[in-house]
Amino acid sequence: MADTDLSLIEPFEICSIRPPTENFSLTFRLTRNCGWNRCLFCPVYKQGVKFSRRTMEDVKKDVDRARAIDDLLTERGVCDPYPGTDVYREAAGLIAEINEVRSRSGIEGGTGDRRAAAGGGPSGEGEDSAAWFATWFKDTPTIEDSVYHLVSWRVNGGQTCFIGDSNSLVLNPAFFLEAASYIRQTFPGLARFTIYGRTRSAAEMPLRDLEVFKGAGLDRIHFGVESGCDEVLGFMKKGVTGEQHILGCRKTVDAGISCSVYVMPGLGGTRWSVPHAADTSRVITEAAPDYVRLRTLEVFPGTPLATAVRKGTFTEATEEQIVREIRTLVEEIETETTLVSDSASNLLDVSGRLPGDGPRMLEVIDEYLALSPREKLTFSLASRLQSFVGQYGGLTQEIMHAVMPFVAGDRIDANRASDDEIEGVIRLIRSRLMP
């Protein structure tokens, strides 16, 4: 077999934002960014280009480009499972080779930031959280991003595909069918296809259209429910009601598609904390999704919600209030579903199958609630540090500098810090965690 002409290798567009269960999935963009993009709390898709639908020609070009890179990885044996092989080092060498050939051929294209492309931390220190968040968005693909994306997919099984961006249910079902069929034909080893969707879109679709998505091979839709409380949904400009949440989820399940929803403890602030939890429990009970995923609210700079906080029209819930909201969810959801705490934004790891695992999850919650105020603070600090290390692989210089006054030997001694100092460090770490 002749060696591939590296000047013909081209990057393809990748979904920067996808569910955590799809972190290592192959991704293709059928749309760009968010067609709604009005939610007060959301920093996602506020960067980069506006919403657009891609042409079938562009989608198929991207699929072909991904296939060419995947074939090149096979040709070079980059992902062969030999003991001691550093596939990312081998990939780095291949990327350098491709870029050198492209440069000699007069083809433009940068190399990007590997850590952001692979799900790593920020590209520099001292950035505020808005700038940090922006490093995760890449509307212009690079060879580096594309190669690492394929390598990550391969070394993690090479069987899953996420089709983005934010709401693929806005697509004509026939368009989705053609695109998904082409992806499956080009990558026949794929075993799971997932998308993001809006419950309102699902609620307003004829069931037969959702069945076309199912027939195209769609296995799961991830919905951002966030809240079941209409007051909260209205204030946050979510553009949907609790009843539409229920209808959209039920219709999805009726079409034979797995339904995964995200709820956001803290989204009601102090004003709606109680009804937010109670109404969300009711909506989840009636919607009966397969999965409920917790995403604790974080107010990001530059969002309309941050403006509301400054103006005093929204007051953030305390961590204790948020934990009590989660307790309400565990107690009051009356359907069989799996509750998952798979976000670094969450304080507690509360996961399990409801209703059977409810008592065990309540025990975890009540152990936290029984702590003294000072113990809650130190628990939060330890939890946030652990989340940061888990997400990024270590602490940045910025966070190390913040905790250094509390370090004794090789550990952090919270007794050296006041409540205000601990709260300040917690806030810093939370502002750097991706939800």
Secondary structure, DSSP 8 states (H G I E B T S, - for coil): -----GGG-------SS--GGGTTSEEEESEES-SS---TT--TTSSSS--EE--HHHHHHHHHHHHHHHHHHHHHTTT---TT--HHHHHHHHHHHHHHHHHHTT-------HHHHHT---SSSS--HHHHHHTT--SS--HHHHHHHHHHHHHTTS-EEEEESS-GGGS-HHHHHHHHHHHHHHSTT--EEEEEE-HHHHHHS-HHHHHHHHHTTEEEEEEEEE-S-HHHHHHTT----HHHHHHHHHHHHHTT-EEEEEE-TTTTTTTSHHHHHHHHHHHHHHH--SEEEE------TTSHHHHHHHHTS-----HHHHHHHHHHHHHH--S-EEEE---TT-SS---EEETTTHHHHHHHHHHHHTS-HHHHHHHHHHHHHHHHHHHHSS--HHHHHHHGGGEETTEE-GGGS-HHHHHHHHHHHHHHS--
